């Protein structure tokens, strides 16, 4: 196991990580994650545990809750969900009846997430799901079409937020649509939470009924989830998390969440979040100039979605070729997708991790040119080896742990 961890450390150090849903944590977050807090069962909530000896775990969870409420301006926070999907599950359980109620959400192939109602997910199996997408000309959300669909469907919950949507989301418009059909609105900001916290993207907290998120993407924390809501929903959300869908919380992860929230409250974090977007937009310009087609024409946030349809290659082929060059990306479906999600016609690229290493616009231009070179001829192993050498040389100059 030690050899495996060392190998993974070298992979991360010597490569360029462009998975939009990944980031690099600080040494302080790593220390909390690997701490003695993992030894304790702490079922329940601070002051109401089912085990003795939880006084310090109460302090840790209260610290995490207080910090995330301050960070987003929330009235109530639950920091126990083990993941973003479980945070979504808790909201659904708190306001919908399984097998009875219906929900509206963004289609997975057009930017949504599995937990937003995909047929292979619990959400698609337990609720009647109606999905909306993007306008296929602009490849952006059509709020008028969403409203028209909501009036026709009359859902109990409308989910907004995405895992592969490169444009700004109007959360106020979604809440107004939900209000118009007497529905709840839930914003899943897993991808953009750090941008929302820093004011780089609109913050849905206090605008929509429920906000869910992960902590490990643009927030740069441990792998985990959380829920924000008004006080009127606090009791039902907490009951939905425990005992509704989880037992003992992962207290070492909650400790690490508290650390990451503190880091995001620092004035320097806003500059970091701003740089994430600037880096994505810089790379998008390089890729566009190289003749690659970008879904929606560019990006407002941390991610870029490339449509490879006109290149005669699949997302899977592109992912594998770039991987051999030391550039880690992921295949992704695109609007009007006609391939399997295991193959796809698109490629998703994100800048949080490279920004955490201190890379800026100059490095993004270089990485963008590397991507274009490899995608020009993905069978040219000579080019791939040359790019791989250049990637290693540049990447090894940047630390893995943001300070």
Backbone torsions as a table, in degrees:
resi	resn	phi	psi	omega
1	UNK	NA	-38.2	178.4
2	UNK	-61.1	-40.0	178.4
3	UNK	-66.0	-38.2	178.8
4	UNK	-64.2	-44.4	179.7
5	UNK	-63.7	-40.9	178.0
6	UNK	-63.3	-39.9	178.6
7	UNK	-64.2	-40.9	178.8
8	UNK	-67.2	-37.2	176.7
9	UNK	-60.0	-44.2	179.5
10	UNK	-67.4	-36.8	177.4
11	UNK	-60.8	-45.0	-179.5
12	UNK	-68.9	-40.7	-177.9
13	UNK	-65.8	-42.1	-172.0
14	UNK	-93.5	-1.3	-179.3
15	UNK	-117.3	-179.7	177.6
16	UNK	-115.1	115.2	-176.9
17	UNK	-92.3	111.5	-178.8
18	UNK	-120.9	25.0	172.7
19	UNK	-73.9	122.3	-173.3
20	UNK	-64.6	-23.5	-177.5
21	UNK	-97.1	10.2	-179.1
22	UNK	-118.6	156.7	176.9
23	UNK	-152.3	-177.3	-179.9
24	UNK	-120.2	129.8	-177.8
25	UNK	-91.1	162.1	177.0
26	UNK	-76.8	166.4	176.5
27	UNK	-63.1	-32.3	179.7
28	UNK	-65.6	-40.6	176.7
29	UNK	-65.4	-43.9	177.8
30	UNK	-59.1	-40.6	-178.5
31	UNK	-65.0	-42.2	178.5
32	UNK	-66.1	-40.8	179.9
33	UNK	-62.7	-35.6	-178.1
34	UNK	-95.8	23.0	-173.4
35	UNK	-91.5	175.0	-179.5
36	UNK	-68.3	-9.6	177.5
37	UNK	-60.5	-19.3	-179.8
38	UNK	-69.8	-15.4	-174.4
39	UNK	-77.0	-11.3	-166.3
40	UNK	-111.3	136.0	168.3
41	UNK	-83.7	136.2	-177.8
42	UNK	-143.0	47.2	178.7
43	UNK	-57.5	138.8	-177.5
44	UNK	107.2	-155.2	-178.6
45	UNK	-133.0	164.5	-178.4
46	UNK	-50.7	127.7	-178.4
47	UNK	85.2	-10.4	-178.8
48	UNK	-139.5	59.4	-179.4
49	UNK	-93.3	157.9	177.0
50	UNK	-96.7	3.3	178.2
51	UNK	-131.6	152.6	172.6
52	UNK	-81.0	170.1	175.7
53	UNK	76.2	24.6	-175.1
54	UNK	-104.3	13.9	-173.2
55	UNK	-60.0	-37.7	-178.6
56	UNK	-80.7	-27.1	175.3
57	UNK	-71.3	-33.1	172.6
58	UNK	-60.6	-44.5	180.0
59	UNK	-61.8	-42.1	-178.8
60	UNK	-65.2	-44.4	-178.8
61	UNK	-68.6	-39.7	176.8
62	UNK	-62.9	-37.9	178.1
63	UNK	-63.2	-44.5	178.6
64	UNK	-63.3	-43.7	-179.7
65	UNK	-64.0	-44.8	-178.6
66	UNK	-63.8	-41.2	-177.8
67	UNK	-68.4	-41.4	-178.8
68	UNK	-71.8	-31.5	175.3
69	UNK	-65.4	-41.8	176.8
70	UNK	-64.9	-41.0	-177.1
71	UNK	-61.6	-41.9	-175.6
72	UNK	-105.8	-7.3	-177.4
73	UNK	74.2	42.0	-176.0
74	UNK	-100.8	153.2	175.5
75	UNK	-81.8	-37.7	-177.8
76	UNK	-138.3	145.5	178.3
77	UNK	-139.1	140.8	170.2
78	UNK	-119.5	118.7	-175.1
79	UNK	-106.3	14.3	-176.2
80	UNK	-86.6	-23.4	-177.3
81	UNK	-54.2	135.9	-178.8
82	UNK	-73.5	-18.2	-177.3
83	UNK	-157.3	172.5	175.6
84	UNK	-66.3	-37.7	178.4
85	UNK	-62.4	-40.7	178.3
86	UNK	-70.8	-29.6	173.4
87	UNK	-64.3	-43.6	177.2
88	UNK	-62.7	-43.3	179.7
89	UNK	-57.0	-43.0	-178.5
90	UNK	-63.1	-41.5	178.4
91	UNK	-63.9	-45.9	178.7
92	UNK	-57.6	-47.5	-177.8
93	UNK	-62.6	-30.6	-175.2
94	UNK	-75.3	-23.3	-174.2
95	UNK	-129.6	-7.4	-177.9
96	UNK	-122.5	148.4	173.5
97	UNK	-95.3	128.5	179.8
98	UNK	-62.9	135.8	178.0
99	UNK	76.2	1.2	-177.2
100	UNK	-121.4	-54.3	-172.1
101	UNK	-85.9	158.1	-180.0
102	UNK	-118.0	155.2	-179.8
103	UNK	-133.5	158.5	174.4
104	UNK	-119.5	138.4	-178.0
105	UNK	-157.6	169.7	-178.4
106	UNK	-77.4	135.2	179.4
107	UNK	-60.8	138.4	179.2
108	UNK	-57.5	-40.9	-176.2
109	UNK	-71.4	-15.2	-178.2
110	UNK	-112.5	13.6	173.3
111	UNK	128.9	-9.9	-178.6
112	UNK	-75.4	-167.4	-177.9
113	UNK	-125.3	155.8	178.8
114	UNK	-50.0	-43.1	-175.0
115	UNK	-76.2	2.1	178.5
116	UNK	-94.5	15.5	175.3
117	UNK	119.9	14.0	176.5
118	UNK	-60.5	141.2	-179.4
119	UNK	-58.0	-25.7	-179.6
120	UNK	-86.7	-5.9	-179.2
121	UNK	-96.8	160.2	174.1
122	UNK	-54.2	-35.8	-176.0
123	UNK	-65.0	-37.7	177.9
124	UNK	-77.0	-22.8	-179.8
125	UNK	-84.6	-28.6	-171.4
126	UNK	-98.7	-17.9	-177.1
127	UNK	-131.4	159.3	173.3
128	UNK	-82.5	116.1	-171.6
129	UNK	-111.6	133.2	174.3
130	UNK	-121.8	124.7	-172.9
131	UNK	-110.5	142.1	175.1
132	UNK	-107.3	167.4	179.8
133	UNK	-138.0	-156.7	178.5
134	UNK	-102.3	161.4	170.8
135	UNK	-66.5	127.5	-171.3
136	UNK	-76.5	-7.2	174.2
137	UNK	-89.3	-52.9	-179.6
138	UNK	-84.4	-20.1	-176.2
139	UNK	60.0	30.4	175.1
140	UNK	-125.5	165.1	-178.4
141	UNK	-63.7	135.8	175.1
142	UNK	-106.3	98.1	-174.1
143	UNK	-67.1	-29.9	175.9
144	UNK	-64.2	-42.2	178.7
145	UNK	-67.8	-36.8	177.5
146	UNK	-64.2	-42.8	179.6
147	UNK	-63.6	-43.7	179.2
148	UNK	-61.1	-42.3	178.8
149	UNK	-65.0	-40.8	-179.6
150	UNK	-62.9	-39.6	178.9
151	UNK	-65.9	-31.6	-179.5
152	UNK	-79.6	-41.0	-174.7
153	UNK	-82.9	-36.3	-175.7
154	UNK	55.0	62.7	-177.9
155	UNK	-75.6	164.0	173.3
156	UNK	-85.1	-32.2	-179.7
157	UNK	-135.9	137.4	170.8
158	UNK	-113.6	122.8	-179.8
159	UNK	-99.6	131.5	172.1
160	UNK	-125.5	162.4	-171.8
161	UNK	111.1	158.4	-170.8
162	UNK	-153.7	168.1	175.4
163	UNK	-113.2	-7.4	178.9
164	UNK	-152.1	55.8	178.3
165	UNK	-126.5	112.5	-171.3
166	UNK	-84.7	9.5	-176.2
167	UNK	-117.0	164.3	179.1
168	UNK	-66.3	143.2	179.8
169	UNK	-107.4	132.9	179.4
170	UNK	-91.2	91.7	-177.1
171	UNK	-67.2	-34.8	179.3
172	UNK	-61.6	-40.0	179.0
173	UNK	-63.0	-40.7	178.9
174	UNK	-64.9	-41.9	179.9
175	UNK	-65.6	-37.9	178.2
176	UNK	-64.9	-38.7	176.4
177	UNK	-63.2	-44.4	179.4
178	UNK	-62.9	-43.8	179.5
179	UNK	-60.3	-35.5	-178.0
180	UNK	-67.7	-19.0	-179.9
181	UNK	-121.2	17.3	178.0
182	UNK	57.6	45.4	179.0
183	UNK	-115.6	162.7	170.8
184	UNK	-86.6	153.2	176.2
185	UNK	-120.4	129.0	177.6
186	UNK	-120.6	124.9	176.6
187	UNK	-102.1	119.8	174.8
188	UNK	-96.2	105.6	-175.2
189	UNK	-107.3	27.2	-176.0
190	UNK	-48.9	-43.8	-177.0
191	UNK	-75.5	-37.9	-169.3
192	UNK	-108.2	11.7	-174.5
193	UNK	-54.7	-44.0	179.8
194	UNK	-63.0	-37.5	178.3
195	UNK	-68.7	-38.2	177.7
196	UNK	-66.5	-44.1	-179.4
197	UNK	-61.6	-35.0	-177.4
198	UNK	-87.5	-3.9	-179.9
199	UNK	80.9	13.1	178.9
200	UNK	-82.6	-29.2	174.2
201	UNK	-124.9	147.5	177.8
202	UNK	-53.3	138.2	-179.2
203	UNK	-93.2	122.0	-177.9
204	UNK	-80.5	-7.7	-177.4
205	UNK	-63.6	127.1	-176.8
206	UNK	84.9	-7.2	178.2
207	UNK	-101.3	-47.9	178.5
208	UNK	-103.0	167.7	-176.7
209	UNK	-67.7	-44.0	-176.8
210	UNK	-134.5	143.1	173.9
211	UNK	-124.7	130.3	174.2
212	UNK	-120.9	156.2	179.4
213	UNK	-163.8	165.2	164.9
214	UNK	-98.2	172.0	178.2
215	UNK	-111.2	-3.1	-168.7
216	UNK	-106.5	6.1	-179.8
217	UNK	-99.5	-112.6	-178.2
218	UNK	-67.9	-15.1	176.6
219	UNK	-75.5	-17.8	172.7
220	UNK	65.0	41.6	179.2
221	UNK	-120.6	-163.9	-179.8
222	UNK	-72.6	166.7	177.3
223	UNK	-73.4	115.5	-177.9
224	UNK	179.6	-178.6	-178.4
225	UNK	-135.0	172.2	174.0
226	UNK	-158.6	164.2	-179.4
227	UNK	-130.7	138.3	174.9
228	UNK	-121.0	142.2	178.2
229	UNK	-162.6	174.5	173.9
230	UNK	-76.9	164.0	-178.2
231	UNK	-59.5	-29.1	-178.0
232	UNK	-65.1	-20.8	-179.9
233	UNK	-105.8	-0.3	-172.2
234	UNK	-58.9	-48.1	-176.1
235	UNK	-65.0	-43.5	-177.8
236	UNK	-68.6	-35.4	177.2
237	UNK	-67.2	-46.5	-178.8
238	UNK	-62.0	-39.9	178.3
239	UNK	-67.4	-34.0	179.5
240	UNK	-68.4	-33.9	178.3
241	UNK	-74.8	-55.6	176.3
242	UNK	-135.4	122.2	12.0
243	UNK	-94.7	12.4	-171.7
244	UNK	-61.2	-40.7	-175.1
245	UNK	-140.6	-8.1	179.4
246	UNK	-134.5	157.4	170.0
247	UNK	-99.1	-116.8	-176.7
248	UNK	-69.9	131.6	176.2
249	UNK	-71.4	157.9	178.4
250	UNK	-87.0	94.2	-170.9
251	UNK	-68.9	-28.8	175.2
252	UNK	-67.0	-34.1	177.6
253	UNK	-72.1	-39.6	177.7
254	UNK	-63.2	-38.4	175.5
255	UNK	-60.8	-42.7	179.0
256	UNK	-68.1	-34.1	174.8
257	UNK	-60.8	-43.1	179.2
258	UNK	-59.3	-38.7	178.1
259	UNK	-66.3	-45.6	-177.6
260	UNK	-65.6	-35.4	177.8
261	UNK	-65.8	-38.0	177.2
262	UNK	-63.2	-41.7	179.1
263	UNK	-63.4	-37.7	-179.0
264	UNK	-73.5	-17.1	176.9
265	UNK	-81.9	-10.6	-179.0
266	UNK	-72.8	147.0	178.7
267	UNK	-56.9	-31.4	-178.6
268	UNK	-68.0	-20.4	-177.2
269	UNK	-66.8	-35.5	179.4
270	UNK	-61.2	-40.1	178.1
271	UNK	-65.7	-38.2	176.6
272	UNK	-60.8	-47.7	-179.2
273	UNK	-63.5	-39.9	178.0
274	UNK	-62.7	-37.8	-179.1
275	UNK	-69.2	-33.6	176.2
276	UNK	-55.4	-49.1	-177.7
277	UNK	-68.6	-42.7	178.9
278	UNK	-61.1	-40.1	177.8
279	UNK	-64.5	-42.8	179.8
280	UNK	-64.0	-42.3	-179.0
281	UNK	-69.1	-35.2	176.8
282	UNK	-64.8	-46.9	179.3
283	UNK	-65.3	-37.7	178.7
284	UNK	-59.5	-40.3	179.0
285	UNK	-62.8	-42.8	179.4
286	UNK	-63.9	-45.0	-179.3
287	UNK	-65.5	-39.9	178.1
288	UNK	-64.6	-43.9	178.8
289	UNK	-62.7	-26.6	179.7
290	UNK	-83.2	1.2	175.6
291	UNK	92.4	8.5	176.8
292	UNK	-84.2	137.4	-176.9
293	UNK	-87.2	122.8	-179.3
294	UNK	-98.6	129.9	177.4
295	UNK	-60.8	130.1	-176.6
296	UNK	69.8	2.3	175.3
297	UNK	86.9	-1.3	-179.5
298	UNK	165.2	-148.3	-177.0
299	UNK	-151.8	149.3	171.9
300	UNK	-110.6	-6.2	-173.7
301	UNK	-130.9	-136.0	-172.2
302	UNK	-97.2	-3.9	-172.9
303	UNK	-129.5	155.8	178.6
304	UNK	-126.5	137.6	176.9
305	UNK	-117.8	118.9	-178.0
306	UNK	-100.1	132.5	174.6
307	UNK	-97.4	113.7	-176.9
308	UNK	-95.6	7.2	-174.8
309	UNK	-53.6	-39.8	-176.6
310	UNK	-82.8	1.1	-179.7
311	UNK	-98.5	-11.0	-178.6
312	UNK	72.0	19.8	177.3
313	UNK	-127.9	157.1	-179.9
314	UNK	-95.8	166.4	175.7
315	UNK	-62.6	-37.8	178.8
316	UNK	-62.7	-45.6	179.6
317	UNK	-62.9	-41.3	179.9
318	UNK	-66.4	-43.1	178.9
319	UNK	-58.9	-44.5	-178.0
320	UNK	-68.4	-40.5	179.6
321	UNK	-65.5	-44.8	178.9
322	UNK	-66.7	-34.0	176.8
323	UNK	-61.0	-39.2	178.0
324	UNK	-67.7	-21.2	177.5
325	UNK	-91.1	4.8	178.7
326	UNK	84.0	13.9	179.8
327	UNK	-112.8	111.9	-175.5
328	UNK	-93.9	118.1	178.2
329	UNK	-134.8	-178.2	174.2
330	UNK	-135.9	143.0	173.2
331	UNK	-62.5	150.2	-177.8
332	UNK	-154.5	144.5	174.9
333	UNK	-68.9	158.0	179.7
334	UNK	-130.2	163.7	173.8
335	UNK	-55.6	141.5	-176.7
336	UNK	67.8	26.5	-178.5
337	UNK	-61.0	135.7	176.6
338	UNK	-124.8	10.5	177.1
339	UNK	-114.1	164.3	178.2
340	UNK	-63.3	149.4	175.5
341	UNK	-63.9	-12.9	176.0
342	UNK	-87.1	-8.3	-179.5
343	UNK	-120.2	-59.5	175.6
344	UNK	65.5	165.3	176.2
345	UNK	-111.2	5.8	-175.1
346	UNK	-131.5	173.2	-179.0
347	UNK	-138.3	130.5	177.9
348	UNK	-106.0	133.2	-177.5
349	UNK	-129.3	136.7	178.7
350	UNK	-135.6	155.4	-173.8
351	UNK	-111.2	3.7	-178.7
352	UNK	-58.4	-46.9	-173.8
353	UNK	-67.8	-43.8	-179.9
354	UNK	-67.4	-32.0	176.8
355	UNK	-68.2	-37.7	177.1
356	UNK	-61.1	-29.0	179.2
357	UNK	-81.0	-4.1	177.2
358	UNK	98.4	7.1	179.5
359	UNK	-76.5	144.8	-177.7
360	UNK	-129.0	-157.4	-170.8
361	UNK	-57.7	-39.9	-178.5
362	UNK	-60.3	-45.2	179.6
363	UNK	-66.8	-34.8	178.8
364	UNK	-64.9	-37.1	177.5
365	UNK	-64.8	-41.4	179.0
366	UNK	-64.0	-47.2	-179.3
367	UNK	-63.7	-40.6	178.0
368	UNK	-59.4	-40.5	178.8
369	UNK	-68.7	-36.8	176.0
370	UNK	-60.7	-46.7	-179.6
371	UNK	-59.4	-45.0	-179.4
372	UNK	-62.8	-40.1	179.6
373	UNK	-62.7	-44.3	-178.4
374	UNK	-68.3	-43.1	-177.1
375	UNK	-72.7	-16.1	177.0
376	UNK	-64.1	-34.9	178.5
377	UNK	-156.2	89.8	-172.4
378	UNK	-71.6	-6.9	177.5
379	UNK	-95.4	-2.5	-178.2
380	UNK	-84.6	90.4	-176.4
381	UNK	-66.9	-25.5	177.4
382	UNK	-64.8	-45.6	177.5
383	UNK	-63.8	-43.2	-178.8
384	UNK	-60.7	-43.3	178.8
385	UNK	-65.0	-39.0	179.4
386	UNK	-64.6	-45.6	178.5
387	UNK	-62.8	-41.3	-179.7
388	UNK	-58.3	-40.3	177.7
389	UNK	-65.0	-40.6	179.1
390	UNK	-68.7	-37.2	178.0
391	UNK	-61.7	-49.0	-178.4
392	UNK	-60.8	-42.6	-178.7
393	UNK	-61.7	-44.8	-178.4
394	UNK	-72.8	-46.8	-174.5
395	UNK	-62.3	-37.1	-176.6
396	UNK	-65.7	-12.6	178.9
397	UNK	-84.9	-7.2	-174.6
398	UNK	-116.1	133.9	-178.2
399	UNK	-68.4	154.6	179.1
400	UNK	-83.3	-25.4	-173.3
401	UNK	-108.8	115.0	175.5
402	UNK	-66.1	144.8	-179.8
403	UNK	-93.3	NA	NA
